[in-house]
Amino acid sequence: RIMNGVVASFNSHRGLGFIAVGETQYLFHCAEIVDLTREIEVGAQVSFVEVLRFGNLEASEIIKL
């Protein structure tokens, strides 16, 4: 399912971050950013696909809005 959220945190060294949708946070890896930049700013508005990986909800196919 496609969702909208805000980048709550991003560690460019590790390539990991979280996208907030209300009280829920979705883990993501920079390889999931569709434009292939592997960088994103905290506070950026994004859309993404919610996926279940290893029992955790994560963000995939991240598009900067």
C-alpha positions in Angstrom: 0.0 0.0 0.0 1.3 3.5 -0.9 1.7 5.9 2.0 2.9 9.4 2.7 5.2 10.4 5.5 8.1 12.6 6.7 11.7 11.6 7.1 12.2 11.6 10.9 15.9 10.7 10.9 18.6 9.6 8.5 22.2 8.5 9.1 24.0 8.8 5.8 27.1 6.9 7.1 25.0 3.8 7.8 22.4 4.5 5.1 19.5 3.9 7.5 16.7 6.1 8.6 13.1 6.3 9.7 10.0 7.7 8.0 7.2 8.9 10.4 3.5 8.5 9.6 1.7 9.8 12.7 3.0 7.8 15.6 4.3 4.9 13.5 7.9 4.9 12.2 9.1 2.9 9.2 12.7 1.8 8.9 14.3 2.3 5.5 17.7 1.8 3.8 19.0 4.5 1.3 19.0 1.9 -1.5 15.1 2.2 -1.4 15.2 5.8 -2.5 13.9 5.7 -6.1 16.0 8.5 -7.5 19.2 6.6 -6.7 20.8 9.5 -4.9 21.0 7.4 -1.7 20.7 10.7 0.3 17.6 12.4 1.8 17.1 15.2 4.2 15.4 15.0 7.5 12.0 16.7 7.2 11.5 15.7 3.5 8.0 14.7 2.5 8.0 11.3 0.8 5.7 8.6 -0.5 6.6 5.0 -0.1 5.3 1.4 -0.2 4.8 -0.3 3.2 6.4 -3.8 3.2 6.9 -6.5 5.7 10.5 -7.7 6.1 11.7 -10.1 8.7 8.5 -9.4 10.8 9.0 -5.6 10.7 7.2 -2.9 8.7 9.6 -1.1 6.5 9.5 1.6 3.8 10.3 0.7 0.2 10.2 2.5 -3.2 10.7 5.9 -1.5 9.9 8.9 -3.7 10.8 12.5 -2.6 7.7 14.8 -3.0 
